[in-house]
Amino acid sequence: FAVVTAPPGLYNGTIYVADPASDGATAGIGVNVYLRRGEFPPLVEGEQVRVRGRFDSFRGEMELVLDSVEQIWPMTKGAPLQPLPVTVAEIGETLEGRLVTFRGAVAGWQGDSILLVDPAQPDIPAVRVTVRSSLTWKRPYVQKGQWWQVTGIVSQFALEHPWNGGYRVLVRYKSDLERQ
């Protein structure tokens, strides 16, 4: 089974699920679940599901593709998984699909995204924190140097073949972005 970390309705035809980590409370390895046709059942964050599909990749991100809603079975509702505390430097391939939380300072912004850095590690590139257009709210106004606590899903959206890079953190709710 897997636990829903980003329920239907946030990112168009996609949800995210994760295995519980060894402590049973923190989000472990996660994956993007893409439903090709139909709509997901009314799932909530923390709900356990069984999923059967095929693995594929879209712009570098691993996804579990379902051809129909009959390939996902809701099981039991439970407590939402807790995000894994990480640093700006750790955001990348090893955390793809995982629910994480971290702090960063605003280095800039671009469209629907805030670029956060760790000033103590100036050689580490900024992490893109994205408020997807499918959400019912917009990216908050930010100023350079402000500190923010972020909770979200590590995602990959590379711009060109061979589909490397393009890591970002997708926030889910307004409460996933907290000014410090």
C-alpha positions in Angstrom: 0.0 0.0 0.0 0.9 3.7 -0.3 -0.2 6.8 1.5 -1.6 9.8 -0.4 0.6 12.9 0.1 -1.0 15.1 -2.6 -4.7 14.3 -3.1 -6.7 14.8 -6.3 -7.6 18.3 -7.3 -4.2 19.9 -6.7 -2.3 19.0 -9.8 -4.7 18.2 -12.6 -4.7 14.4 -13.4 -1.9 13.6 -10.9 -1.6 12.7 -7.3 1.4 11.8 -5.2 1.7 8.8 -2.9 4.5 7.6 -0.7 5.5 4.7 1.4 5.8 5.4 5.1 9.4 5.6 6.2 10.8 3.2 8.8 9.4 5.3 11.7 5.9 4.9 10.3 5.1 8.6 10.5 7.5 10.3 8.0 7.0 10.2 4.2 9.4 7.7 2.6 9.9 7.1 -1.1 7.1 8.7 -3.2 5.9 8.7 -6.8 3.7 10.8 -9.1 0.6 8.8 -10.0 -0.9 9.9 -13.4 -4.4 8.8 -14.4 -4.8 8.8 -18.2 -8.6 8.7 -18.3 -11.3 9.4 -15.8 -11.1 11.0 -12.4 -9.5 9.8 -9.2 -11.8 8.7 -6.4 -12.3 11.3 -3.7 -9.0 10.6 -1.8 -7.7 12.7 1.1 -4.1 13.2 2.3 -3.2 10.4 4.6 -5.5 7.8 3.0 -3.9 4.4 2.2 -4.4 3.2 -1.3 -3.3 0.2 -3.4 -2.2 1.2 -6.9 -1.4 -0.9 -10.0 0.0 0.6 -13.1 3.1 0.9 -15.2 6.2 3.0 -14.6 7.1 5.7 -17.1 8.9 9.0 -17.1 7.7 12.4 -18.1 10.4 15.2 -18.5 12.6 13.1 -16.2 10.1 12.5 -13.4 9.2 8.9 -12.6 5.5 8.3 -12.7 3.1 5.4 -12.2 0.7 5.5 -15.1 -2.9 4.3 -14.6 -5.1 3.6 -17.6 -8.3 3.7 -15.6 -9.6 4.5 -12.2 -10.1 0.8 -11.6 -6.3 0.6 -11.0 -6.5 2.5 -7.7 -8.2 1.1 -4.6 -8.9 3.3 -1.5 -8.3 1.4 1.7 -8.3 3.2 5.0 -8.0 6.8 6.1 -5.2 7.6 8.4 -3.0 10.5 9.6 -1.1 12.4 6.9 2.6 11.5 6.6 5.0 14.0 8.1 7.5 15.7 5.7 11.2 14.7 5.8 13.3 17.6 7.0 16.0 18.4 4.4 18.3 21.2 3.3 18.4 23.2 0.1 21.5 21.2 -0.9 19.7 17.9 -0.7 16.9 18.7 -3.2 17.4 16.5 -6.2 17.1 13.0 -7.7 17.4 11.1 -4.5 14.3 12.9 -3.1 12.1 12.9 -6.2 8.5 12.2 -5.3 9.1 12.6 -1.6 7.3 15.0 0.8 9.9 17.3 2.3 10.3 20.4 4.4 13.2 22.9 4.4 14.1 26.6 5.0 15.6 28.9 2.5 16.2 32.6 1.8 14.6 34.2 -1.3 17.2 34.7 -4.0 14.5 35.7 -6.6 11.3 34.7 -8.2 10.0 33.7 -11.7 6.4 33.5 -12.6 4.7 30.9 -10.3 8.0 30.1 -8.5 10.1 31.4 -5.7 13.9 30.7 -5.8 15.3 29.8 -2.4 19.0 29.4 -1.4 20.9 28.6 1.7 23.2 31.6 2.3 25.6 29.4 4.3 26.2 27.4 1.1 26.5 30.0 -1.7 27.8 27.4 -4.2 24.6 25.4 -4.1 22.1 26.4 -6.7 18.7 27.8 -5.7 15.7 25.5 -5.3 12.6 26.4 -7.3 9.5 26.3 -5.2 6.5 26.2 -7.5 2.8 27.2 -6.9 1.2 25.3 -9.8 -1.5 27.2 -11.8 -3.9 24.3 -11.0 -4.0 25.4 -7.4 -6.7 27.8 -6.1 -4.2 30.3 -4.8 -1.2 32.2 -6.2 2.4 32.5 -5.2 2.8 35.0 -2.4 4.6 38.3 -2.8 8.2 37.9 -1.6 11.3 40.0 -1.2 14.9 39.0 -1.6 16.5 37.9 1.6 13.3 36.8 3.3 13.3 33.4 4.9 10.6 30.9 4.2 9.7 27.4 5.5 8.6 25.2 2.7 6.7 21.9 2.7 6.1 20.1 -0.6 6.7 17.3 -3.0 10.1 17.1 -4.8 9.3 17.0 -8.5 11.3 17.0 -11.7 10.4 18.9 -14.9 13.5 18.9 -17.1 13.2 21.2 -20.2 15.1 19.0 -22.7 16.5 15.6 -23.5 18.3 13.8 -21.7 15.8 15.0 -19.1 18.3 15.7 -16.4 17.9 18.5 -13.8 14.8 20.6 -13.5 14.1 19.8 -9.8 11.5 21.8 -8.0 9.4 21.6 -4.9 5.6 21.6 -5.5 3.7 23.2 -2.6 0.2 21.9 -2.1 -1.6 24.3 0.3 -1.1 27.9 1.4 0.1 26.6 4.7 3.0 24.8 2.9 4.7 28.3 2.6 5.4 30.0 5.9 7.4 33.2 6.2 10.0 32.9 9.0 
